[in-house]
Amino acid sequence: MVEPAVVTREAEQWGWEYRGREVVVVEQRDPPVPAVPPPSVLATLESKRANAARMRSALTWTTVSAIVATGAVGVVVHPLVALVPAAVATGLGWLCWGRPEMLRRSAVKEHQLWLARCVTAMAGFERDVQAWQQELSDREQAKSQQVSAVRPWVPVGPVTKERVDLYGGTAAGWRAALLAMGRSLMSAGGRLVVLDLTQDSVAEPLHRLASEHGAPIRAAVVPDEARTLNPLTGLSPDEIGVAVAEGLRAAEPEQTESRGVDTALVQQVVECLTDAPITFTRLHMAFQVLLRQLTPDQRGELTKAEYAKLSDLLSESARRAAEARLFRLAAGVQRLSAVTGDSEMDTWDEDDISLRVFELSHREPELTVSLLRHLLFQITMVRIQRGRLSGRGERIVVIAGADAVARPELERFDSTCRRSGIRLVLLFAHLRDGAVELLGGGDAVLFMRLGNAKEAEQAATFIGRQHRLVASQFTYSHGTNTSTSTSDSTTRGNSSSTSDSVGVQTSDSRQATFGLLFSRRHRSGSKSSGEQYSSSTTGGTSWSEATSSSASSGTTESASIGYQRTYEYSVEPTVLQGLSPTAFVMVDPLDPASPRLGDCDPRLGPL
């Protein structure tokens, strides 16, 4: 088995994902802080001045008292003795008036020196601020240039290297998707085989791009305008038997007859056609010989030997038993012979072909197209089984319009590709019938626009759900209350009291006087006594009455919002229904950021 080539993750560009522009946030150092010199000495001087100011009033009176004492001592005692209080008065005067003035002058001088140091420090701070601003501007400019160089649209593609299924979309969307995917894989050395079963020429932009770049290409439209191409070119009898029998049977799924018998009949008929080439025209004539519809003179392109072999191929009883089967095979081969010829078609023998495209013509009726569609599908699978798609580089087979192929056939095709190391890409126009059963069978899934609501819901279910907090209820209440109360009270009372008092009073006072200058004692005094009687009677009546009332009213309002944890779709079905023609949602189990929203519009490439 041929091992597939390894393709780097950067080569997987199936579209582009919008990341947006990065906000310019520059990591910066802290701005400079002005280094103001601390006024420590100045603060000390101001504290001393404040203390001196608080003590000045007390010192003033103390100084005045010292001056008075100096004069008194000088007059009364002796002038020399007065020098002591005079010195005290002088010191107190300096403390009261001289020291505050000295502190003031020192503070003014220190303040001027501090201001000079502040001016010097601010000049250095301004230089530091200018340097910091210039550095910040340079860093922002460099970061802006880096952000401008980053593209807001970045390539996106599946991480897996196995099968990828695409559901939904339009012909224009498929053209864009094939162009983005094919350009990426071919530029990485991959070789593509595109089987277009849609009749919409969805591979035409990719074919045109490859031609412009000079890549080796093989392309065929079946049937061509001249109806000369032979799809059976290069196939062996057993391969033709499998391809024709399976293709005709798939076009008529209601048939219940054994596929093995059909395959054996076609194979035996082809083995009788010894002369090349094997065409549908000669194959149809061979079936006519088996049905006894041609005489030896009407054998046409058949040789005598071939006619003889075909005539003796089946006994009469075997022919009659298989007559219905032979008529059905002959009818299908006859319709195919009408749109094919004997010109050779690509046999897949060349290994250096970067792109092979096989597409159905849009000019044929549906019955013929159905036969050709299943025939091309079976021929492609037979060639892969026989190892015709080999060589270096990754090999990719794309089937556009896989809705027309039954699920068992697609699963068999997928198994064949996996065994051969070939990557398979299936494009389904709708998510229904067999496509629903195949959903999830691949490794990655892309959803393009799904207009049908049921299909969009199935896709949303496959993408998955997640927990969210949503507002579940809103409550608003409004209330008013009013209350009134009244109370009356009356109080009456009588009171009386009587008091008697008897008292005796005696007082004695003396006074002594001494002189300041001369020692002389003088004494004087007085003494008195008496008695006092008093009696009093009091009485009264009190009465009070009070009435009180109160009233109150109030209004209350409240609002509340309740949140509930819900389990909802990660991508709502309406989002899938409203996607643009080239947008897609990619689900890849190997991608931690799955699901991703991308767009394969080729105009996004330069962005």
C-alpha positions as semicolon CSV with decimal commas, in nm:
position;residue;x (nm);y (nm);z (nm)
1;M;0,000;0,000;0,000
2;V;0,135;0,342;-0,093
3;E;0,183;0,570;0,204
4;P;0,038;0,920;0,162
5;A;0,276;1,211;0,172
6;V;0,271;1,428;0,480
7;V;0,148;1,782;0,421
8;T;0,226;2,055;0,671
9;R;-0,048;2,233;0,859
10;E;0,027;2,564;0,685
11;A;-0,068;2,409;0,346
12;E;-0,425;2,345;0,460
13;Q;-0,590;2,663;0,337
14;W;-0,949;2,577;0,262
15;G;-1,058;2,930;0,336
16;W;-0,986;3,221;0,563
17;E;-1,088;3,299;0,918
18;Y;-1,131;3,656;1,038
19;R;-0,915;3,735;1,338
20;G;-0,945;4,114;1,335
21;R;-0,679;4,375;1,397
22;E;-0,480;4,358;1,717
23;V;-0,520;4,650;1,955
24;V;-0,189;4,832;1,995
25;V;-0,092;4,786;2,360
26;V;0,272;4,869;2,430
27;E;0,445;4,737;2,738
28;Q;0,614;5,039;2,888
29;R;0,824;5,118;3,189
30;D;0,692;5,344;3,463
31;P;0,707;5,717;3,389
32;P;0,979;5,916;3,566
33;V;0,893;6,073;3,902
34;P;1,032;6,416;3,993
35;A;1,306;6,380;4,256
36;V;1,220;6,680;4,480
37;P;1,485;6,728;4,755
38;P;1,334;6,679;5,101
39;P;1,313;7,003;5,305
40;S;1,430;6,832;5,624
41;V;1,629;7,129;5,774
42;L;1,359;7,375;5,674
43;A;1,095;7,168;5,849
44;T;1,306;7,162;6,167
45;L;1,348;7,540;6,160
46;E;0,979;7,596;6,106
47;S;0,902;7,366;6,400
48;K;1,136;7,568;6,625
49;R;0,979;7,895;6,509
50;A;0,635;7,763;6,589
51;N;0,743;7,658;6,937
52;A;0,901;7,999;6,998
53;A;0,582;8,173;6,882
54;R;0,372;7,968;7,123
55;M;0,605;8,056;7,416
56;R;0,636;8,427;7,332
57;S;0,336;8,539;7,536
58;A;0,454;8,365;7,853
59;L;0,811;8,485;7,798
60;T;0,686;8,845;7,756
61;W;0,518;8,852;8,097
62;T;0,811;8,675;8,254
63;T;1,050;8,930;8,107
64;V;0,836;9,220;8,233
65;S;0,831;9,063;8,579
66;A;1,210;9,024;8,568
67;I;1,249;9,393;8,475
68;V;1,023;9,502;8,760
69;A;1,210;9,279;9,001
70;T;1,541;9,424;8,880
71;G;1,423;9,777;8,959
72;A;1,284;9,680;9,297
73;V;1,601;9,499;9,401
74;G;1,813;9,790;9,285
75;V;1,611;10,038;9,492
76;V;1,543;9,837;9,802
77;V;1,848;9,609;9,837
78;H;2,153;9,719;9,640
79;P;2,226;9,804;9,274
80;L;2,486;9,531;9,242
81;V;2,240;9,274;9,363
82;A;2,006;9,392;9,083
83;L;2,250;9,262;8,822
84;V;2,125;8,909;8,877
85;P;1,764;8,978;8,785
86;A;1,888;9,210;8,507
87;A;2,083;8,922;8,349
88;V;1,776;8,703;8,378
89;A;1,565;8,973;8,214
90;T;1,819;9,008;7,931
91;G;1,816;8,634;7,861
92;L;1,441;8,623;7,867
93;G;1,429;8,919;7,626
94;W;1,658;8,736;7,381
95;L;1,443;8,428;7,405
96;C;1,132;8,638;7,346
97;W;1,250;8,860;7,058
98;G;1,601;8,772;6,944
99;R;1,579;8,397;6,896
100;P;1,259;8,406;6,680
101;E;1,420;8,662;6,449
102;M;1,734;8,448;6,415
103;L;1,518;8,142;6,337
104;R;1,323;8,340;6,075
105;R;1,638;8,453;5,894
106;S;1,777;8,098;5,896
107;A;1,448;7,962;5,758
108;V;1,443;8,220;5,477
109;K;1,800;8,135;5,379
110;E;1,737;7,760;5,391
111;H;1,415;7,803;5,188
112;Q;1,603;7,989;4,915
113;L;1,864;7,714;4,899
114;W;1,588;7,450;4,882
115;L;1,414;7,635;4,597
116;A;1,741;7,641;4,403
117;R;1,778;7,266;4,447
118;C;1,415;7,215;4,335
119;V;1,474;7,415;4,016
120;T;1,777;7,201;3,935
121;A;1,580;6,880;4,004
122;M;1,284;6,991;3,786
123;A;1,516;7,064;3,495
124;G;1,649;6,709;3,513
125;F;1,292;6,574;3,549
126;E;1,182;6,752;3,231
127;R;1,470;6,593;3,041
128;D;1,371;6,249;3,177
129;V;1,006;6,301;3,076
130;Q;1,104;6,398;2,722
131;A;1,324;6,090;2,690
132;W;1,044;5,866;2,829
133;Q;0,787;6,012;2,588
134;Q;1,022;5,964;2,293
135;E;1,088;5,603;2,389
136;L;0,714;5,536;2,427
137;S;0,644;5,693;2,087
138;D;0,913;5,479;1,922
139;R;0,776;5,160;2,081
140;E;0,417;5,243;1,975
141;Q;0,529;5,312;1,620
142;A;0,721;4,984;1,602
143;K;0,423;4,792;1,745
144;S;0,185;4,960;1,499
145;Q;0,406;4,854;1,210
146;Q;0,403;4,496;1,337
147;V;0,024;4,499;1,375
148;S;-0,021;4,649;1,029
149;A;0,184;4,367;0,885
150;V;-0,051;4,107;1,039
151;R;-0,341;4,013;0,810
152;P;-0,691;4,023;0,962
153;W;-0,785;3,718;0,751
154;V;-0,575;3,412;0,825
155;P;-0,582;3,078;0,640
156;V;-0,792;2,804;0,796
157;G;-0,833;2,439;0,710
158;P;-0,896;2,100;0,866
159;V;-0,628;1,948;1,083
160;T;-0,720;1,593;0,985
161;K;-0,561;1,429;0,683
162;E;-0,842;1,183;0,624
163;R;-1,190;1,216;0,479
164;V;-1,367;1,552;0,476
165;D;-1,739;1,597;0,411
166;L;-1,898;1,920;0,294
167;Y;-2,275;1,971;0,325
168;G;-2,491;2,242;0,175
169;G;-2,389;2,539;-0,029
170;T;-2,449;2,651;-0,384
171;A;-2,263;2,597;-0,708
172;A;-2,085;2,931;-0,660
173;G;-1,985;2,833;-0,306
174;W;-1,851;2,496;-0,423
175;R;-1,646;2,665;-0,695
176;A;-1,487;2,892;-0,433
177;A;-1,430;2,602;-0,192
178;L;-1,267;2,381;-0,460
179;L;-1,054;2,671;-0,575
180;A;-0,923;2,747;-0,225
181;M;-0,872;2,382;-0,136
182;G;-0,719;2,280;-0,469
183;R;-0,483;2,575;-0,487
184;S;-0,355;2,497;-0,137
185;L;-0,311;2,123;-0,185
186;M;-0,163;2,147;-0,534
187;S;0,089;2,411;-0,423
188;A;0,200;2,165;-0,154
189;G;0,264;1,894;-0,415
190;G;-0,072;1,718;-0,395
191;R;-0,245;1,555;-0,691
192;L;-0,621;1,595;-0,727
193;V;-0,888;1,398;-0,903
194;V;-1,218;1,585;-0,922
195;L;-1,527;1,388;-1,019
196;D;-1,797;1,646;-1,088
197;L;-2,138;1,478;-1,091
198;T;-2,338;1,803;-1,061
199;Q;-2,346;1,926;-1,426
200;D;-2,256;2,273;-1,285
201;S;-1,884;2,280;-1,377
202;V;-1,784;2,346;-1,017
203;A;-1,418;2,265;-1,092
204;E;-1,390;2,519;-1,374
205;P;-1,217;2,799;-1,168
206;L;-0,962;2,550;-1,032
207;H;-0,902;2,413;-1,382
208;R;-0,850;2,765;-1,519
209;L;-0,610;2,860;-1,237
210;A;-0,401;2,546;-1,285
211;S;-0,386;2,611;-1,660
212;E;-0,266;2,967;-1,604
213;H;0,020;2,838;-1,387
214;G;0,120;2,572;-1,635
215;A;0,033;2,272;-1,416
216;P;-0,010;1,935;-1,595
217;I;-0,385;1,877;-1,630
218;R;-0,616;1,615;-1,774
219;A;-0,980;1,713;-1,811
220;A;-1,276;1,554;-1,984
221;V;-1,644;1,641;-2,022
222;V;-1,860;1,331;-2,058
223;P;-2,008;1,315;-2,307
224;D;-1,805;1,559;-2,514
225;E;-1,955;1,764;-2,793
226;A;-1,848;1,513;-3,059
227;R;-1,957;1,216;-2,842
228;T;-1,633;1,039;-2,923
229;L;-1,481;0,973;-2,578
230;N;-1,460;0,614;-2,461
231;P;-1,480;0,587;-2,076
232;L;-1,375;0,217;-2,097
233;T;-1,028;0,301;-2,226
234;G;-0,756;0,104;-2,050
235;L;-0,989;-0,121;-1,847
236;S;-0,954;-0,496;-1,835
237;P;-1,255;-0,729;-1,896
238;D;-1,313;-0,788;-1,526
239;E;-1,287;-0,412;-1,455
240;I;-1,535;-0,338;-1,734
241;G;-1,767;-0,606;-1,598
242;V;-1,766;-0,453;-1,248
243;A;-1,794;-0,092;-1,366
244;V;-2,074;-0,148;-1,621
245;A;-2,278;-0,389;-1,409
246;E;-2,252;-0,181;-1,092
247;G;-2,314;0,143;-1,279
248;L;-2,627;0,015;-1,453
249;R;-2,758;-0,135;-1,132
250;A;-2,698;0,183;-0,930
251;A;-2,894;0,380;-1,191
252;E;-3,190;0,147;-1,126
253;P;-3,189;0,092;-0,747
254;E;-3,523;-0,088;-0,758
255;Q;-3,363;-0,391;-0,923
256;T;-3,335;-0,691;-0,691
257;E;-3,145;-0,930;-0,915
258;S;-2,801;-1,055;-0,819
259;R;-2,519;-0,815;-0,896
260;G;-2,275;-1,099;-0,932
261;V;-2,467;-1,250;-1,226
262;D;-2,475;-0,914;-1,408
263;T;-2,103;-0,866;-1,351
264;A;-2,026;-1,218;-1,477
265;L;-2,239;-1,173;-1,791
266;V;-2,073;-0,844;-1,885
267;Q;-1,729;-0,984;-1,813
268;Q;-1,789;-1,291;-2,032
269;V;-1,922;-1,076;-2,313
270;V;-1,617;-0,848;-2,297
271;E;-1,384;-1,146;-2,301
272;C;-1,542;-1,250;-2,631
273;L;-1,445;-0,913;-2,782
274;T;-1,084;-0,993;-2,856
275;D;-1,014;-0,700;-3,086
276;A;-0,950;-0,355;-2,931
277;P;-1,088;-0,117;-2,846
278;I;-1,378;-0,213;-2,623
279;T;-1,648;0,045;-2,679
280;F;-2,008;0,068;-2,574
281;T;-2,111;0,039;-2,940
282;R;-1,935;-0,296;-2,979
283;L;-2,060;-0,404;-2,636
284;H;-2,418;-0,325;-2,738
285;M;-2,379;-0,529;-3,056
286;A;-2,246;-0,816;-2,847
287;F;-2,559;-0,816;-2,633
288;Q;-2,771;-0,807;-2,948
289;V;-2,592;-1,119;-3,067
290;L;-2,675;-1,290;-2,739
291;L;-3,038;-1,188;-2,783
292;R;-3,039;-1,324;-3,142
293;Q;-3,112;-0,976;-3,277
294;L;-2,820;-0,965;-3,522
295;T;-2,740;-1,200;-3,809
296;P;-2,384;-1,265;-3,925
297;D;-2,436;-1,015;-4,207
298;Q;-2,541;-0,744;-3,953
299;R;-2,251;-0,789;-3,714
300;G;-2,118;-0,440;-3,791
301;E;-1,795;-0,369;-3,593
302;L;-1,775;-0,727;-3,466
303;T;-1,539;-0,972;-3,630
304;K;-1,647;-1,318;-3,743
305;A;-1,452;-1,477;-3,460
306;E;-1,613;-1,251;-3,203
307;Y;-1,958;-1,319;-3,349
308;A;-1,897;-1,693;-3,331
309;K;-1,779;-1,675;-2,969
310;L;-2,081;-1,472;-2,867
311;S;-2,321;-1,708;-3,047
312;D;-2,179;-2,003;-2,858
313;L;-2,144;-1,821;-2,522
314;L;-2,482;-1,926;-2,382
315;S;-2,691;-2,231;-2,445
316;E;-3,047;-2,181;-2,553
317;S;-3,184;-2,265;-2,209
318;A;-2,937;-2,036;-2,036
319;R;-3,015;-1,759;-2,282
320;R;-3,386;-1,791;-2,222
321;A;-3,332;-1,789;-1,841
322;A;-3,119;-1,472;-1,861
323;E;-3,318;-1,305;-2,138
324;A;-3,480;-1,042;-1,911
325;R;-3,143;-0,962;-1,756
326;L;-2,982;-0,941;-2,101
327;F;-3,251;-0,705;-2,227
328;R;-3,197;-0,473;-1,926
329;L;-2,819;-0,470;-1,972
330;A;-2,853;-0,419;-2,347
331;A;-3,090;-0,124;-2,298
332;G;-2,847;0,050;-2,062
333;V;-2,547;-0,018;-2,284
334;Q;-2,739;0,108;-2,588
335;R;-2,810;0,443;-2,418
336;L;-2,444;0,476;-2,322
337;S;-2,330;0,387;-2,673
338;A;-2,531;0,679;-2,807
339;V;-2,320;0,933;-2,612
340;T;-1,974;0,773;-2,630
341;G;-1,728;0,680;-2,903
342;D;-1,390;0,516;-2,952
343;S;-1,152;0,805;-2,868
344;E;-0,923;0,729;-2,580
345;M;-1,000;0,885;-2,242
346;D;-0,746;0,950;-1,964
347;T;-0,626;0,611;-1,837
348;W;-0,454;0,750;-1,521
349;D;-0,126;0,596;-1,632
350;E;0,070;0,921;-1,597
351;D;0,191;0,990;-1,243
352;D;0,294;1,354;-1,285
353;I;-0,055;1,495;-1,348
354;S;-0,146;1,755;-1,084
355;L;-0,516;1,778;-1,166
356;R;-0,765;1,543;-1,327
357;V;-1,119;1,665;-1,383
358;F;-1,410;1,452;-1,505
359;E;-1,741;1,631;-1,527
360;L;-2,083;1,559;-1,669
361;S;-2,222;1,764;-1,951
362;H;-2,531;1,971;-1,879
363;R;-2,677;1,909;-2,224
364;E;-2,791;1,549;-2,171
365;P;-3,128;1,427;-2,037
366;E;-3,153;1,302;-1,679
367;L;-3,175;0,932;-1,765
368;T;-2,852;0,941;-1,965
369;V;-2,684;1,160;-1,704
370;S;-2,784;0,916;-1,430
371;L;-2,622;0,627;-1,620
372;L;-2,305;0,826;-1,689
373;R;-2,289;0,951;-1,328
374;H;-2,286;0,603;-1,178
375;L;-2,060;0,470;-1,454
376;L;-1,794;0,736;-1,390
377;F;-1,818;0,675;-1,016
378;Q;-1,767;0,299;-1,061
379;I;-1,482;0,349;-1,310
380;T;-1,308;0,585;-1,063
381;M;-1,342;0,332;-0,781
382;V;-1,213;0,049;-1,003
383;R;-0,908;0,251;-1,106
384;I;-0,831;0,331;-0,740
385;Q;-0,868;-0,037;-0,645
386;R;-0,623;-0,132;-0,920
387;G;-0,368;0,122;-0,792
388;R;-0,389;0,352;-1,093
389;L;-0,361;0,663;-0,874
390;S;-0,007;0,630;-0,742
391;G;0,313;0,828;-0,730
392;R;0,459;1,092;-0,502
393;G;0,271;1,359;-0,311
394;E;-0,063;1,355;-0,138
395;R;-0,345;1,212;-0,345
396;I;-0,693;1,356;-0,310
397;V;-1,017;1,247;-0,473
398;V;-1,306;1,494;-0,469
399;I;-1,661;1,381;-0,552
400;A;-1,890;1,679;-0,607
401;G;-2,258;1,587;-0,599
402;A;-2,223;1,276;-0,383
403;D;-2,598;1,297;-0,305
404;A;-2,667;1,093;-0,622
405;V;-2,462;0,796;-0,499
406;A;-2,610;0,550;-0,252
407;R;-2,468;0,530;0,099
408;P;-2,328;0,174;0,065
409;E;-2,140;0,272;-0,249
410;L;-1,992;0,580;-0,081
411;E;-1,886;0,377;0,220
412;R;-1,723;0,122;-0,009
413;F;-1,548;0,403;-0,196
414;D;-1,429;0,550;0,136
415;S;-1,288;0,215;0,247
416;T;-1,109;0,177;-0,087
417;C;-0,949;0,521;-0,054
418;R;-0,838;0,460;0,304
419;R;-0,673;0,131;0,210
420;S;-0,494;0,302;-0,078
421;G;-0,380;0,599;0,132
422;I;-0,593;0,843;-0,064
423;R;-0,773;1,137;0,091
424;L;-1,143;1,160;0,008
425;V;-1,353;1,476;-0,004
426;L;-1,731;1,441;-0,047
427;L;-1,955;1,733;-0,141
428;F;-2,327;1,697;-0,062
429;A;-2,579;1,954;-0,178
430;H;-2,826;1,857;0,098
431;L;-2,823;1,699;0,440
432;R;-3,093;1,435;0,393
433;D;-3,149;1,070;0,307
434;G;-2,818;0,888;0,279
435;A;-2,617;1,202;0,356
436;V;-2,761;1,209;0,709
437;E;-2,647;0,852;0,767
438;L;-2,296;0,942;0,649
439;L;-2,275;1,251;0,872
440;G;-1,987;1,205;1,113
441;G;-1,838;0,911;0,925
442;G;-1,553;1,131;0,807
443;D;-1,290;1,308;1,014
444;A;-1,387;1,669;0,947
445;V;-1,715;1,825;0,837
446;L;-1,783;2,159;0,670
447;F;-2,130;2,313;0,662
448;M;-2,212;2,577;0,405
449;R;-2,548;2,745;0,366
450;L;-2,835;2,506;0,447
451;G;-3,158;2,679;0,353
452;N;-3,387;2,398;0,466
453;A;-3,481;2,439;0,833
454;K;-3,473;2,067;0,906
455;E;-3,131;2,025;0,747
456;A;-2,999;2,328;0,938
457;E;-3,130;2,184;1,265
458;Q;-2,961;1,849;1,198
459;A;-2,634;2,029;1,125
460;A;-2,664;2,238;1,444
461;T;-2,727;1,920;1,643
462;F;-2,413;1,764;1,497
463;I;-2,202;2,073;1,575
464;G;-2,306;2,038;1,937
465;R;-2,445;2,228;2,231
466;Q;-2,294;2,424;2,515
467;H;-2,402;2,564;2,852
468;R;-2,500;2,930;2,868
469;L;-2,646;3,167;3,126
470;V;-2,953;3,342;2,987
471;A;-3,213;3,572;3,145
472;S;-3,509;3,347;3,220
473;Q;-3,747;3,583;3,405
474;F;-3,797;3,950;3,491
475;T;-4,000;4,056;3,795
476;Y;-4,125;4,406;3,877
477;S;-4,334;4,498;4,185
478;H;-4,488;4,827;4,299
479;G;-4,659;4,888;4,636
480;T;-4,809;5,180;4,838
481;N;-4,905;5,183;5,211
482;T;-5,074;5,450;5,430
483;S;-5,131;5,446;5,810
484;T;-5,294;5,700;6,056
485;S;-5,304;5,692;6,441
486;T;-5,465;5,930;6,705
487;S;-5,433;5,930;7,089
488;D;-5,589;6,149;7,371
489;S;-5,470;6,174;7,736
490;T;-5,590;6,377;8,044
491;T;-5,404;6,412;8,379
492;R;-5,525;6,576;8,708
493;G;-5,344;6,606;9,043
494;N;-5,341;6,791;9,387
495;S;-5,039;6,848;9,614
496;S;-4,970;7,029;9,952
497;S;-4,664;7,062;10,183
498;T;-4,573;7,232;10,517
499;S;-4,221;7,305;10,658
500;D;-4,090;7,464;10,986
501;S;-3,729;7,564;11,065
502;V;-3,547;7,695;11,374
503;G;-3,183;7,810;11,360
504;V;-2,909;7,975;11,573
505;Q;-2,631;8,175;11,401
506;T;-2,298;8,287;11,558
507;S;-2,007;8,450;11,368
508;D;-1,655;8,573;11,476
509;S;-1,399;8,744;11,247
510;R;-1,047;8,884;11,310
511;Q;-0,798;9,069;11,082
512;A;-0,418;9,121;11,117
513;T;-0,212;9,374;10,913
514;F;0,173;9,380;10,868
515;G;0,378;9,658;10,709
516;L;0,618;9,611;10,413
517;L;0,896;9,843;10,513
518;F;0,848;9,860;10,884
519;S;0,752;9,571;11,107
520;R;0,428;9,677;11,274
521;R;0,139;9,452;11,385
522;H;-0,224;9,573;11,388
523;R;-0,518;9,351;11,488
524;S;-0,896;9,411;11,466
525;G;-1,202;9,184;11,488
526;S;-1,585;9,151;11,548
527;K;-1,827;8,894;11,687
528;S;-2,206;8,857;11,638
529;S;-2,481;8,600;11,728
530;G;-2,857;8,558;11,666
531;E;-3,158;8,320;11,640
532;Q;-3,403;8,271;11,342
533;Y;-3,745;8,104;11,318
534;S;-3,938;8,032;10,986
535;S;-4,252;7,839;10,884
536;S;-4,405;7,784;10,532
537;T;-4,702;7,597;10,387
538;T;-4,748;7,532;10,009
539;G;-5,023;7,364;9,807
540;G;-5,133;7,333;9,447
541;T;-5,351;7,162;9,190
542;S;-5,232;7,052;8,843
543;W;-5,430;6,950;8,536
544;S;-5,311;6,859;8,187
545;E;-5,473;6,732;7,867
546;A;-5,292;6,618;7,549
547;T;-5,402;6,500;7,207
548;S;-5,159;6,347;6,954
549;S;-5,204;6,213;6,601
550;S;-4,967;6,069;6,340
551;A;-4,993;5,965;5,976
552;S;-4,743;5,784;5,750
553;S;-4,739;5,672;5,389
554;G;-4,484;5,495;5,173
555;T;-4,421;5,355;4,825
556;T;-4,199;5,056;4,744
557;E;-4,070;4,939;4,405
558;S;-3,848;4,644;4,320
559;A;-3,717;4,478;4,005
560;S;-3,529;4,152;3,966
561;I;-3,383;3,947;3,680
562;G;-3,340;3,571;3,705
563;Y;-3,075;3,382;3,508
564;Q;-3,089;3,018;3,413
565;R;-2,819;2,781;3,291
566;T;-2,930;2,641;2,958
567;Y;-2,791;2,386;2,717
568;E;-2,821;2,540;2,372
569;Y;-2,679;2,504;2,022
570;S;-2,323;2,626;1,979
571;V;-2,432;2,745;1,633
572;E;-2,800;2,819;1,590
573;P;-2,980;2,670;1,287
574;T;-3,073;3,020;1,171
575;V;-2,701;3,102;1,147
576;L;-2,649;2,809;0,910
577;Q;-2,950;2,918;0,706
578;G;-2,815;3,271;0,674
579;L;-2,454;3,200;0,578
580;S;-2,315;3,381;0,277
581;P;-2,260;3,163;-0,034
582;T;-1,888;3,120;0,039
583;A;-1,897;3,101;0,420
584;F;-1,869;2,774;0,609
585;V;-1,861;2,631;0,959
586;M;-1,583;2,376;1,005
587;V;-1,607;2,101;1,267
588;D;-1,285;1,908;1,322
589;P;-1,242;1,684;1,630
590;L;-0,864;1,731;1,609
591;D;-0,890;2,110;1,619
592;P;-0,917;2,248;1,976
593;A;-1,076;2,569;1,843
594;S;-1,354;2,382;1,659
595;P;-1,607;2,485;1,539
596;R;-1,455;2,759;1,324
597;L;-1,631;3,010;1,101
598;G;-1,449;3,064;0,773
599;D;-1,498;3,198;0,424
600;C;-1,352;3,069;0,098
601;D;-1,420;3,376;-0,114
602;P;-1,111;3,406;-0,339
603;R;-1,119;3,785;-0,300
604;L;-1,009;3,741;0,062
605;G;-0,671;3,600;-0,042
606;P;-0,497;3,940;-0,090
607;L;-0,638;4,055;0,246
